[in-house]
Amino acid sequence: MSLTMSPARIDLLRKRADQHKFDHGSALVLSGPATRTGAARLSAMAALRVGAGVVTVGAPRDALPECAAQLTGIMLREVSEALDLSLILAEDQRINALCIGPGFGLEAANGASLRAALATQRAVVLDADALTLMAQDRDLFTQLHDACVLTPHTGEFRRLFPGLGEDDQPFTLDEKKDATQRAADLSGAVVLYKGAQTTIAAPGCPVAVMDTTSEPAAAWLATAGAGDVLAGLITGLLAKGCTPVEAAEIGALLHAMAAGHAGPGLIAEDLPQQIPGLYRELGV
C-alpha cells in the first residue's frame, strides 16, 4: 500500500445527490465515564468526517453532560450498562457499525457490554481497552467474527496473541506480516497491527503493508489520541458499507494522508479536520 488511493476506493468514499443520511450508515461509539470521554469523541468525529451518515456516542449517564458540551453534529445516547446497549441495538437496526475501546475502561461490567455487541454480529472496531478486556477474558476472544476489525499496537498485540507478538527484539517486516496473518486466521477477524509499518490481514487473505517510514509527517502520529482517530475512520467506513478489510486499509491510508496534510506539530484533534481537504484533492 503506497500513500495513493485507487479510483475504485475513491468511489467508495463518494456520496450521491439521490442518497440520504441513512444510506451512509449509522455508527455507534461507546464512551467511558465522565472525564474519560475524549478518546470516544475523537473516534466519533473521525467517523462522521469520513462519511458515516449518522454517528452516536453511547456514554454513561454521568458523562452525557461532558459529551453534550463538546459535540454538536453527533448524537448522544445513555449506555450505562450492557442492557442499555442491547436495547439500543435491538430497537435501532440502522446501527450497522460500532467502535468499542477508546477510553472505554477496564471495569468488569464493560466485558458484558462488549459481549452484547459481539453477539449482534454487526461490524465492530475493537481498539484499546476492548483489546485488553479480550486479553483478560479469553471467552470474549471466542466471540470474534468476520465483521470485526482489531487495531492493536505492539503491546496490545502481544497480550491478545501470546506467542505471536514481538519480544525483546523488534520484528522484521516479514515476521510482522506472518504474525498478523496468523492472528487474523486465529481470531477470524481483520487485524490491523499498528506501527510505522502497519500490516493488515484478513483470514486467508494476503497481508497488506503500509510503510510510512519515509513520510516525515507520519512520525507525528505518535501522539495521544491518533489511534482513536484511526478507529473512528475505520468505523465510519464500515458504516458506509466498506468490507472490514477495505475499511481497515482505506482508514489506515486516510490516517497517514491526513498526517501528511496537517504536517509536523499535528495533534489528534487536527486529523479529522484534514478529511475535507483530502477529499477535494482525491476528487471525492
Rosetta blueprint (number, residue, H / E / L):
1 M L
2 S L
3 L L
4 T L
5 M L
6 S L
7 P H
8 A H
9 R H
10 I H
11 D H
12 L H
13 L H
14 R L
15 K L
16 R L
17 A L
18 D L
19 Q L
20 H L
21 K H
22 F H
23 D H
24 H H
25 G L
26 S E
27 A E
28 L E
29 V E
30 L E
31 S L
32 G L
33 P L
34 A L
35 T L
36 R L
37 T L
38 G H
39 A H
40 A H
41 R H
42 L H
43 S H
44 A H
45 M H
46 A H
47 A H
48 L H
49 R H
50 V H
51 G L
52 A L
53 G L
54 V E
55 V E
56 T E
57 V E
58 G E
59 A E
60 P L
61 R H
62 D H
63 A H
64 L H
65 P H
66 E H
67 C H
68 A H
69 A H
70 Q H
71 L L
72 T L
73 G L
74 I L
75 M E
76 L E
77 R E
78 E E
79 V L
80 S L
81 E L
82 A H
83 L H
84 D H
85 L H
86 S H
87 L H
88 I H
89 L H
90 A H
91 E H
92 D L
93 Q L
94 R L
95 I E
96 N E
97 A E
98 L E
99 C E
100 I E
101 G L
102 P L
103 G L
104 F L
105 G L
106 L L
107 E L
108 A H
109 A H
110 N H
111 G H
112 A H
113 S H
114 L H
115 R H
116 A H
117 A H
118 L H
119 A H
120 T L
121 Q L
122 R L
123 A E
124 V E
125 V E
126 L E
127 D L
128 A L
129 D H
130 A H
131 L H
132 T H
133 L H
134 M H
135 A H
136 Q H
137 D L
138 R H
139 D H
140 L H
141 F H
142 T L
143 Q L
144 L L
145 H L
146 D L
147 A L
148 C E
149 V E
150 L E
151 T L
152 P L
153 H L
154 T H
155 G H
156 E H
157 F H
158 R H
159 R H
160 L H
161 F L
162 P L
163 G L
164 L L
165 G L
166 E L
167 D L
168 D L
169 Q L
170 P L
171 F L
172 T L
173 L H
174 D H
175 E H
176 K H
177 K H
178 D H
179 A H
180 T H
181 Q H
182 R H
183 A H
184 A H
185 D H
186 L H
187 S H
188 G L
189 A L
190 V E
191 V E
192 L E
193 Y E
194 K L
195 G L
196 A L
197 Q E
198 T E
199 T E
200 I E
201 A E
202 A L
203 P L
204 G L
205 C L
206 P L
207 V L
208 A E
209 V E
210 M E
211 D E
212 T L
213 T L
214 S L
215 E L
216 P H
217 A H
218 A H
219 A H
220 W H
221 L H
222 A L
223 T L
224 A L
225 G L
226 A H
227 G H
228 D H
229 V H
230 L H
231 A H
232 G H
233 L H
234 I H
235 T H
236 G H
237 L H
238 L H
239 A H
240 K H
241 G L
242 C L
243 T L
244 P H
245 V H
246 E H
247 A H
248 A H
249 E H
250 I H
251 G H
252 A H
253 L H
254 L H
255 H H
256 A H
257 M H
258 A H
259 A H
260 G H
261 H H
262 A H
263 G L
264 P L
265 G L
266 L L
267 I L
268 A L
269 E L
270 D H
271 L H
272 P H
273 Q H
274 Q L
275 I H
276 P H
277 G H
278 L H
279 Y H
280 R H
281 E H
282 L H
283 G L
284 V L
